[in-house]
């Protein structure tokens, strides 16, 4: 079945979906009623049509600013820098961080064509530079792998003299994993145990 295989192939591109799972999902769609399939099609196309990047933190939003940036009870003097929008969700679940975020949309990896220009680093520098009231601390929560570490050092260097404190989330032993694979407990410890860089 050509169209079945095509769907399996498309689903396999989703993060964390293996071949067996992709086949299970495809079988589900094959058996599902018309309205269920339509619901997926509508949800996907409206997602593409309405989601944009927050003008301040570059996380996903349907408005100009995301819900976190709009929330006046958050501490505007703290910025937590993460690689991907889903990292914001993961950190929010810990409930530890009350500041704002900045999403880079990747990490420095020249081999994959990700130079510093393709990340939202220049925007971060501008944001810190123009912040009113001024930023007290930038916490870098990029992944604990080579790309994440390189990005953290680059940002720390770029922010020198612009902000009082730049800290790195305290992963302890480098885990070499993705932020979103960590449980809430590990992450909240990592946030509390951050160190100045
Ligand atoms: Zn935002």
Boltz pocket constraint, residues with backbone or C-beta under 6 A from the ligand:
constraints:
  - pocket:
      binder: B
      contacts: [[A, 54], [A, 55], [A, 56], [A, 57], [A, 58], [A, 59], [A, 65], [A, 66], [A, 67], [A, 68], [A, 69], [A, 70], [A, 101]]
      max_distance: 6.0
